[in-house]
Amino acid sequence: MINIYVGNLPYSQDDQGLQAAFEAFGEVKSAKVIKDMATGRSKGFGFVEMSDKDAGMQAIEALNDSDMDGRNIRVNEARPRERNNDRGGFRSRF
């Protein structure tokens, strides 16, 4: 399995359109355009999860810097999310 980051998406892109773009390369387990919680509007990026790593790498190779509705999308393997454990606020030294 491979997780793929897709950036610089057109704001009109939805989950189904993102999935359709990647299905040409293999089985898509999930496709999600990330949206602003307050407005529900796309943030211009998303993630695709594909079953087969080789198919995912082919999709990355073919779709990176390709045109999607007038925008050149950025496609690469997603990096694990980094967690910041510093939550701020007061910390006791004891």
C-alpha positions in Angstrom: 0.0 0.0 0.0 1.2 3.6 -0.7 0.0 7.0 0.5 0.3 9.8 -2.0 0.2 13.5 -1.4 -1.4 15.7 -4.2 -0.8 19.4 -4.0 -1.8 22.5 -5.9 -5.2 21.0 -6.7 -7.8 23.2 -8.3 -10.2 24.4 -5.6 -13.1 22.9 -7.6 -11.6 19.4 -7.3 -13.6 16.9 -5.2 -12.9 13.4 -3.8 -14.5 11.6 -6.8 -12.5 13.6 -9.4 -9.3 12.9 -7.5 -10.0 9.2 -7.3 -10.8 9.1 -11.0 -7.5 10.6 -11.9 -5.6 7.9 -10.1 -7.8 4.9 -11.0 -6.2 4.8 -14.4 -3.1 3.4 -12.7 -4.6 0.9 -10.3 -7.0 0.3 -7.4 -7.6 3.4 -5.3 -8.5 2.5 -1.7 -9.3 6.1 -0.8 -9.1 9.7 -2.2 -9.6 12.7 0.0 -9.5 16.4 -0.8 -8.7 18.3 2.4 -11.2 21.0 3.3 -11.3 23.9 5.6 -13.4 23.0 8.6 -15.0 26.4 8.9 -15.9 27.1 5.3 -16.0 23.6 3.8 -13.8 24.9 0.9 -10.9 22.9 -0.5 -7.5 23.7 0.9 -5.9 22.8 -2.5 -4.4 19.5 -1.5 -5.4 15.9 -0.8 -4.3 12.4 -0.3 -4.7 9.2 -2.3 -4.2 5.7 -0.9 -3.5 3.0 -3.4 -3.4 -0.8 -2.9 -0.3 -1.5 -5.1 2.9 0.4 -4.4 4.2 -0.1 -8.0 0.9 1.3 -9.4 1.2 4.2 -7.0 4.7 5.0 -8.1 3.6 4.9 -11.7 0.8 7.3 -10.9 3.3 9.6 -9.1 5.6 9.5 -12.1 2.9 10.2 -14.6 0.8 12.8 -12.8 3.5 14.9 -11.1 3.6 18.4 -12.7 0.7 17.5 -14.9 -2.2 19.8 -15.7 -5.5 19.4 -13.8 -8.1 22.0 -14.7 -5.4 24.6 -15.5 -3.1 23.9 -12.5 0.1 21.9 -12.5 -0.4 19.5 -9.6 2.4 18.2 -7.4 2.3 14.5 -6.7 4.7 12.6 -4.4 4.8 9.9 -1.8 3.2 11.2 1.4 5.6 11.6 4.4 4.4 10.5 7.8 2.8 13.2 9.7 5.1 14.8 12.3 3.6 15.4 15.7 4.6 18.4 17.8 4.4 17.4 21.4 4.9 20.9 22.6 1.4 22.0 23.4 2.5 25.3 24.9 1.2 26.6 28.2 2.7 26.3 31.7 4.8 23.3 32.5 5.8 22.3 35.9 9.5 21.5 36.5 8.6 19.0 39.2 
